[in-house]
């Protein structure tokens, strides 16, 4: 792999986001470019930050991870995550 993998973390649970960020920090080739805690913030972050990968919560109070992806012009690679 060349360059950094730019990752966005999307989860409504603060502790889950913190744990994912901690796990990613052990990988020198990964850069966490941001976090979002709901559907609107996630859509905005994806559009603005253009991450390579989104770690995306399956279910949030404001909607599902699929709601985040619905209607995006460009969809990055996605790994669905959940605390359950």
C-alpha positions as CSV (number, residue, x, y, z in Angstrom):
1,X,0.0,0.0,0.0
2,X,1.3,3.5,-0.8
3,X,0.2,6.5,1.1
4,X,-2.2,6.9,4.0
5,X,-5.6,5.3,4.3
6,X,-8.0,8.1,5.2
7,X,-10.7,6.8,7.5
8,X,-13.9,8.5,8.8
9,X,-15.6,7.0,12.0
10,X,-19.4,7.3,12.2
11,X,-21.0,6.1,15.3
12,X,-23.6,7.7,17.7
13,X,-21.8,6.2,20.8
14,X,-18.9,8.4,21.9
15,X,-17.1,5.4,23.6
16,X,-17.3,3.3,20.4
17,X,-15.8,6.1,18.4
18,X,-13.0,6.5,20.9
19,X,-12.3,2.8,20.9
20,X,-12.2,2.7,17.1
21,X,-9.8,5.7,17.0
22,X,-7.6,4.0,19.6
23,X,-7.5,0.8,17.5
24,X,-6.7,2.7,14.3
25,X,-3.9,4.7,16.0
26,X,-1.8,1.4,16.2
27,X,-1.7,1.4,12.4
28,X,0.9,3.8,11.1
29,X,-0.6,3.8,7.5
30,X,-4.1,4.9,8.7
31,X,-5.1,8.5,9.3
32,X,-8.4,9.1,11.0
33,X,-9.7,12.2,9.2
34,X,-12.8,12.8,11.3
35,X,-15.8,11.6,13.2
36,X,-19.5,12.0,13.0
37,X,-22.3,10.9,15.4
38,X,-25.5,11.1,13.2
39,X,-26.7,10.7,9.7
40,X,-26.6,14.4,8.6
41,X,-23.1,14.9,10.1
42,X,-21.9,11.7,8.4
43,X,-23.1,12.8,5.0
44,X,-21.5,16.2,5.4
45,X,-18.2,14.7,6.6
46,X,-18.1,12.2,3.7
47,X,-18.7,15.0,1.2
48,X,-16.3,17.4,2.8
49,X,-13.5,15.1,3.8
50,X,-13.6,12.5,1.0
51,X,-12.4,9.6,3.1
52,X,-11.1,6.4,1.5
53,X,-12.9,4.3,4.1
54,X,-15.9,4.9,6.4
55,X,-16.3,2.8,9.6
56,X,-20.1,3.1,9.7
57,X,-22.5,2.3,12.5
58,X,-25.4,0.1,11.4
59,X,-28.0,1.9,13.5
60,X,-28.1,5.4,15.0
61,X,-31.0,7.3,16.5
62,X,-31.2,9.5,13.3
63,X,-31.3,6.6,10.9
64,X,-29.2,3.7,9.6
65,X,-25.9,3.4,8.0
66,X,-27.7,2.8,4.7
67,X,-29.4,6.2,5.2
68,X,-26.0,7.8,5.3
69,X,-25.0,6.2,2.0
70,X,-28.3,6.8,0.2
71,X,-28.1,9.7,-2.2
72,X,-24.3,10.3,-2.0
73,X,-22.7,11.1,-5.3
74,X,-19.5,9.2,-4.4
75,X,-19.6,6.4,-2.0
76,X,-16.3,5.4,-0.3
77,X,-15.4,1.9,0.9
78,X,-17.5,1.0,3.9
79,X,-17.1,-1.3,6.9
80,X,-20.2,-1.6,9.0
81,X,-19.6,-1.6,12.7
82,X,-21.8,-2.0,15.7
83,X,-21.4,-2.2,19.5
84,X,-24.0,-5.0,19.7
